[in-house]
Each structure stands twice: as C-alpha cells, then as structure tokens.
C-alpha cells in the first residue's frame, strides 16, 4: 500500500503543478491579448499570433427547457459515469 500512497501524493503534487502552469499560461495569453488590442493578427519574429472573432450558433438548452419543459423532458437521457477524485 506504500507504493499506492506515494502514487497518490505524486498525483496530487502534479495536479497542483499543472494548475499553476495553466494559470501562468493563461496570464501570458492575456498579456499578449492586451498587447494586441483590437488587432486580429500580428507577426513577431516569424510567429503569427491570431486572435480572431468567431461567430457560433448554439442551442440554448436553458431557455428551451423553461419554455418547453415537457418536450425537453421527453429527450432527457440518463447516463452513468464514474468520476475519479482524490481529496
């Protein structure tokens, strides 16, 4: 069981490291976006950076559910999954 305990501790440590790195990456991305302002594309030292507007159409499930609850409920599908957590 000692090996499993070590794995769990390593896992938790790595998760923290990943979270910290993801935050640093997001901070860097936001710095670049702030620099770009309204520009959609810049080229720096041969690197092309794009921050383009994208328009998408998405189904508004919440509004549909409120306005057509009976119809919405007919199409609900119950699924079973397993969630892995370590606390």
C-alpha positions in Angstrom: 0.0 0.0 0.0 3.0 2.3 0.5 3.5 2.4 -3.3 -0.1 3.5 -3.8 0.3 6.2 -1.2 3.3 7.5 -3.0 1.4 7.5 -6.3 -1.5 9.4 -4.8 0.9 12.0 -3.3 2.7 12.4 -6.6 -0.6 12.7 -8.4 -1.8 15.5 -6.1 1.5 17.3 -6.4 1.4 17.1 -10.2 -2.2 18.3 -10.3 -1.1 21.4 -8.3 1.8 22.0 -10.7 -0.4 21.6 -13.7 -2.9 24.1 -12.3 -0.2 26.6 -11.6 1.3 26.2 -15.1 -2.2 26.5 -16.7 -2.7 29.8 -14.7 0.7 31.1 -15.9 -0.1 30.2 -19.5 -3.5 32.0 -19.2 -1.7 35.0 -17.7 0.7 35.1 -20.6 -2.1 34.7 -23.1 -3.9 37.6 -21.6 -0.8 39.8 -21.7 -0.5 39.0 -25.4 -4.2 39.8 -26.0 -3.8 43.1 -24.1 -0.9 44.0 -26.3 -2.9 43.1 -29.5 -5.9 45.2 -28.5 -8.3 45.2 -31.5 -5.8 43.6 -33.9 -6.7 40.2 -35.1 -3.3 39.2 -36.3 0.3 40.2 -35.6 3.6 38.7 -36.7 6.5 38.8 -34.2 9.9 37.2 -35.0 8.3 34.9 -37.6 5.5 33.9 -35.2 2.0 34.6 -36.4 -0.4 35.3 -33.5 -4.1 35.4 -34.3 -6.9 36.4 -32.1 -9.9 36.4 -34.4 -13.6 36.8 -33.7 -15.6 33.7 -34.3 -19.4 33.6 -34.5 -21.1 30.4 -33.4 -24.7 29.3 -33.1 -25.5 27.3 -30.1 -28.7 25.7 -28.8 -30.0 27.5 -25.7 -30.9 24.5 -23.6 -31.9 26.5 -20.5 -34.4 28.7 -22.4 -35.8 25.8 -24.3 -36.2 23.9 -21.0 -38.1 26.8 -19.5 -40.4 27.4 -22.4 -40.9 23.8 -23.4 -40.3 21.7 -20.3 -42.5 18.8 -21.2 -40.8 18.4 -24.6 -37.4 18.9 -23.1 -38.1 16.2 -20.5 -39.0 13.7 -23.3 -35.5 13.9 -24.7 -33.6 13.6 -21.4 -31.3 10.6 -21.3 -29.9 9.3 -18.1 -26.3 8.1 -18.3 -23.9 6.6 -15.8 -20.3 7.6 -15.5 -17.6 7.3 -13.0 -15.8 10.3 -11.5 -12.2 10.0 -10.3 -11.2 12.3 -7.5 -8.6 12.4 -4.8 -9.0 14.6 -1.8 
